[in-house]
Amino acid sequence: MRDEQNSEYTNENVTHEDVNVVDDRTSNDTMLPVKEVAVTEYRYAGFWMRLWAFLLDLLIIWSIGAIVIFPIFRLLGISTSQSFMFSPATIATTIVLYGYFILMTKYFKQTLGKMVFGLRVVDLKANDLSWKTILFREGVGRYIALVYAPITYIVFLVAAFTSKKQGVHDFIADTTVVHEK
């Protein structure tokens, strides 16, 4: 009878991947599962590594514009002049830029630039990167950094002086960039 009671409280609903069961006996000696949270240590990516990855990403986006967007616009007879902020070419390039950063970060946790340098984006709360987190980090954060040009340098330079190497866009989304193991 005693063994049957103990088997009721074993780890039937607990996965072994992220939870360890601790033998915690109550006053009537039944075993209850207790969660232990594993703390992951990261090696944070510094300012220079992140800068090189970002510059590579910008080169990729520029290449997409030069190889795909501009030739298509020329074939269709759409103006490729970038003389004003809301020209068709500028709008298309901006869509590619935001789409690239948002989709790459959501599905791969890294852009091509980060892949080359062995970096990835992590949520500091140890959660998967949600759409909300990605949209705040890549959407709002990049908008602030890229539209307000003088602030751009400050937004990214902050990463050089914080303990977790976070830029302003990382503070907005509670994320950071780390080296892959």
C-alpha positions as CSV (number, residue, x, y, z in Angstrom):
1,M,0.0,0.0,0.0
2,R,2.8,2.4,0.9
3,D,4.6,1.8,-2.4
4,E,1.4,2.5,-4.3
5,Q,1.0,5.9,-2.7
6,N,4.6,6.8,-3.5
7,S,4.2,5.8,-7.2
8,E,1.3,8.2,-7.5
9,Y,3.5,11.1,-6.9
10,T,6.5,10.2,-9.1
11,N,7.4,12.1,-12.2
12,E,4.6,11.0,-14.6
13,N,3.9,14.6,-15.7
14,V,7.4,16.0,-15.3
15,T,9.9,16.1,-18.2
16,H,13.5,15.2,-17.3
17,E,14.9,17.7,-19.8
18,D,14.2,20.8,-17.8
19,V,13.2,19.7,-14.3
20,N,14.9,17.6,-11.7
21,V,12.8,15.8,-9.1
22,V,13.9,16.3,-5.5
23,D,13.0,13.9,-2.8
24,D,10.9,16.2,-0.7
25,R,9.0,14.3,1.9
26,T,6.0,15.9,3.6
27,S,4.8,14.9,7.0
28,N,2.9,11.8,5.7
29,D,6.1,10.7,3.7
30,T,4.6,11.2,0.2
31,M,7.1,12.2,-2.5
32,L,6.2,15.4,-4.4
33,P,8.0,16.7,-7.5
34,V,9.8,19.9,-6.9
35,K,11.1,22.0,-9.8
36,E,14.8,23.1,-9.8
37,V,15.5,25.9,-12.3
38,A,18.8,25.5,-14.2
39,V,20.6,28.7,-14.7
40,T,22.3,29.0,-18.1
41,E,25.6,31.0,-18.3
42,Y,26.2,32.9,-21.4
43,R,29.3,34.5,-23.0
44,Y,27.9,37.8,-24.0
45,A,28.9,39.2,-27.4
46,G,30.7,42.5,-27.2
47,F,30.3,45.7,-29.2
48,W,32.8,44.9,-31.9
49,M,31.5,41.4,-32.7
50,R,28.0,42.8,-32.9
51,L,29.1,45.7,-35.1
52,W,30.8,43.4,-37.6
53,A,27.8,41.2,-37.7
54,F,25.5,44.2,-38.2
55,L,27.7,45.6,-41.0
56,L,27.6,42.2,-42.8
57,D,23.8,42.2,-42.5
58,L,23.6,45.7,-44.0
59,L,25.9,44.5,-46.9
60,I,23.5,41.5,-47.4
61,I,20.4,43.8,-47.4
62,W,22.2,46.3,-49.8
63,S,23.0,43.3,-52.1
64,I,19.4,42.2,-52.2
65,G,18.4,45.7,-53.1
66,A,21.0,46.0,-55.8
67,I,20.5,42.5,-57.3
68,V,16.7,42.0,-56.9
69,I,14.8,45.2,-56.0
70,F,16.4,47.7,-58.4
71,P,16.4,45.5,-61.5
72,I,12.8,44.5,-60.9
73,F,11.8,48.2,-60.5
74,R,13.7,49.1,-63.7
75,L,12.0,46.3,-65.7
76,L,8.6,47.4,-64.4
77,G,9.3,51.1,-65.2
78,I,9.1,52.1,-61.5
79,S,11.3,55.0,-60.5
80,T,14.4,53.9,-58.6
81,S,15.3,57.4,-57.5
82,Q,15.9,57.7,-53.8
83,S,15.7,61.4,-53.8
84,F,13.0,61.5,-51.1
85,M,12.1,59.4,-48.1
86,F,9.0,57.8,-49.5
87,S,10.2,56.7,-52.9
88,P,9.2,53.2,-54.1
89,A,12.8,52.0,-53.9
90,T,13.3,53.3,-50.4
91,I,10.0,51.7,-49.2
92,A,10.9,48.3,-50.8
93,T,14.4,48.4,-49.3
94,T,12.9,49.3,-45.9
95,I,10.5,46.3,-46.1
96,V,13.4,44.0,-47.0
97,L,15.5,45.4,-44.1
98,Y,12.7,44.9,-41.4
99,G,11.6,41.6,-42.9
100,Y,15.1,40.3,-42.9
101,F,15.9,41.2,-39.3
102,I,12.4,40.1,-37.9
103,L,12.1,36.8,-39.8
104,M,15.7,35.7,-39.4
105,T,15.7,36.5,-35.7
106,K,12.4,34.8,-35.1
107,Y,13.1,31.6,-37.0
108,F,16.8,31.2,-36.6
109,K,17.6,33.4,-33.5
110,Q,20.3,35.0,-35.6
111,T,20.8,36.8,-38.9
112,L,23.3,35.7,-41.5
113,G,25.8,38.2,-40.0
114,K,25.4,36.7,-36.6
115,M,25.7,33.2,-38.0
116,V,29.0,34.1,-39.6
117,F,30.4,35.4,-36.3
118,G,28.8,32.6,-34.2
119,L,26.3,34.9,-32.4
120,R,22.6,34.4,-31.5
121,V,19.9,36.4,-29.8
122,V,18.5,35.1,-26.4
123,D,15.7,36.1,-24.2
124,L,17.1,37.0,-20.7
125,K,14.0,35.4,-19.1
126,A,15.1,32.0,-20.7
127,N,12.0,31.9,-22.8
128,D,11.7,31.2,-26.5
129,L,11.8,34.4,-28.6
130,S,8.1,35.4,-29.0
131,W,6.7,37.5,-31.8
132,K,6.2,40.3,-29.3
133,T,9.8,40.2,-28.2
134,I,11.1,40.1,-31.8
135,L,8.8,42.9,-33.0
136,F,9.9,45.1,-30.1
137,R,13.6,44.3,-30.5
138,E,13.9,44.3,-34.3
139,G,11.0,46.6,-35.2
140,V,10.9,49.3,-32.6
141,G,14.6,49.1,-31.7
142,R,15.8,49.2,-35.3
143,Y,13.3,52.0,-36.1
144,I,14.8,54.1,-33.3
145,A,18.3,53.3,-34.3
146,L,18.0,53.7,-38.1
147,V,15.5,56.6,-38.4
148,Y,17.1,58.9,-35.8
149,A,20.6,58.8,-37.3
150,P,22.5,60.7,-34.6
151,I,21.1,58.4,-32.0
152,T,22.1,55.3,-34.0
153,Y,25.7,55.4,-32.6
154,I,24.5,55.8,-29.0
155,V,21.9,53.1,-29.3
156,F,24.5,50.5,-30.4
157,L,27.5,52.0,-28.4
158,V,25.5,51.3,-25.2
159,A,26.4,47.6,-25.7
160,A,30.0,48.4,-25.0
161,F,29.4,49.6,-21.5
162,T,26.7,47.3,-20.1
163,S,27.4,44.2,-18.1
164,K,25.3,42.0,-20.4
165,K,26.4,43.8,-23.6
166,Q,22.9,45.0,-24.3
167,G,22.0,47.7,-26.8
168,V,19.0,50.0,-26.3
169,H,16.9,47.7,-28.5
170,D,17.9,44.8,-26.2
171,F,16.8,46.6,-23.2
172,I,13.4,47.3,-24.9
173,A,12.9,43.6,-25.5
174,D,14.8,42.1,-22.5
175,T,17.2,40.2,-24.8
176,T,20.9,40.1,-25.5
177,V,23.3,38.6,-28.0
178,V,25.6,35.8,-27.0
179,H,28.3,33.6,-28.5
180,E,27.1,30.2,-29.5
181,K,28.6,27.3,-27.6
